[in-house]
Amino acid sequence: VRLVESGGGLVQPGGSLRLSCAASGFIFGDNIMGWFRQAPGKEREGVACIKQDGMTAYAESVKGRFTISSAHSENIGLEMNSQKPEATAVYSCAAIWGIRTAAFAGRCPTGIGEYDYWGQGAQVTVSP
């Protein structure tokens, strides 16, 4: 399984940026995908999650400003609007695949330890 992020870069405060994550290697079965970020000097945190049934979940700090979407089961996006300087971080996508997804019936997980596969990350810098 391989996850590759794209779309990172520099954005001004109040601006918008879209990240994409392309997954490959999911031959059969369901998957859950999420976005995480790690700011300088801070621990990695969950940002958003999406399941194949359309269920989503967001961190409180991004609700109403970020939108996670899925073009199909192996490609997700993260639309980030009204960016704030504290959003500067390395953003990574992650996935749960196959039979493990059954453990998350009724909820969309945003915990780091719940995900099995990770991308390398994309830098997002929010600065004037």
N, C-alpha and C positions, 0 to 999 in steps of 0.2 A: 504494500500500500504506500502510495506517495502523494503528498500534499504540497502544492506549490502556490505561494501567495504572489499577488502582483497588485500594482496600483498605489503603492506607498509613495511618499514624497513630502514636500513642503506645502503647507497651507496656512493662510493667514487666519488669525482669530475671527470667528464668525463665518468662516468659509466652509466649503464642503469638499469631501474627498470620498472616492469609492474604492474599496478594496475588493479583490476577487480571489477565490481559492479554487484551484482545479485539482480534483482528486482522481487517482487512477489506481487500479488494482482491486477494486471492489467487484468481484466476479459475480457473486450471488448474495442475496440477503439484504436486509434493511441497514440503514446507517443513520446516525445522528451526527450533526456537524455543529461546531461552535467556533466562536472567535474569542481569543484571549489577548491580553496586552500586559506588557511589563515596562513600567516607567523606570527611568534611571534611579537606582537606589531603593526601589520598591519591589515587593513580591509580585509575581504574575497573578493576574486576576481575571475572572470570567467577565466577558462583555455581553455576549449574546449566544443563543442556541437556536437551532431549527431542526425539527423532525420531518420525516417524509410525509406525515399526515398533516403538516402545516402548522403544528404547534410551535410557538416560539416563546422565548424567555429573554429578559434583558436585566442587566445590572441597573440598580436604581439611578446611578450617576449618568446613564445614557438614555434612559427612557424618554421617549418623545423626540429625541434628536437623532438616534441611530436606528437604522432599519436593516434587519438581516433578511435575505431573500435566497431562494433556491431556483435556479433555472431548470435544473434537473438534479437527480440524486448525487451527481458527482461534480457539481459546480455551485458554489455559493458566493454571495456578495455581501458586503457590509457598506451601506450608504451612511456616511457620517456628516451630519449637518450641524450648523452652529457650533463649530469647533472651538474648544477652549484650550489655552496653553497647557493645562494639566493633562490633556489628552496625548501629549507627546510621549510616545512609547514605541516599542517593537510589538507589532500586532501579528499574532500567529493564528492559523486555523488548526483545528483538531477534529478528530473523528472517533466515533464508537461504531463498530461494525459487527454485523451478523447477529448471532444468538445473544450477545451481550446487550443488544438494544432492548430485549424483553425486560430487563431489570428496571427500565425507566418508563414503564407504562404510566401514563397520566401526568408525567412531568418532563420538562426539558432541562437536562442537567447543565449547570455552569460551574461545577467543581473541577479543579485541575486534575485531581486524582481519579476522576471518573472516565477520562479519555485515554484511548490507547495509542492513537497515531497523531503525530505532530508535524507541521511544516516548519521550515527554517525561520520564517518570520519576515515581515516587511516594516521598515522604519517609517513612522509617521511623525513629522515635526510640525507643531503648531506655533508659528512665530510671525511677528510683523515683518 
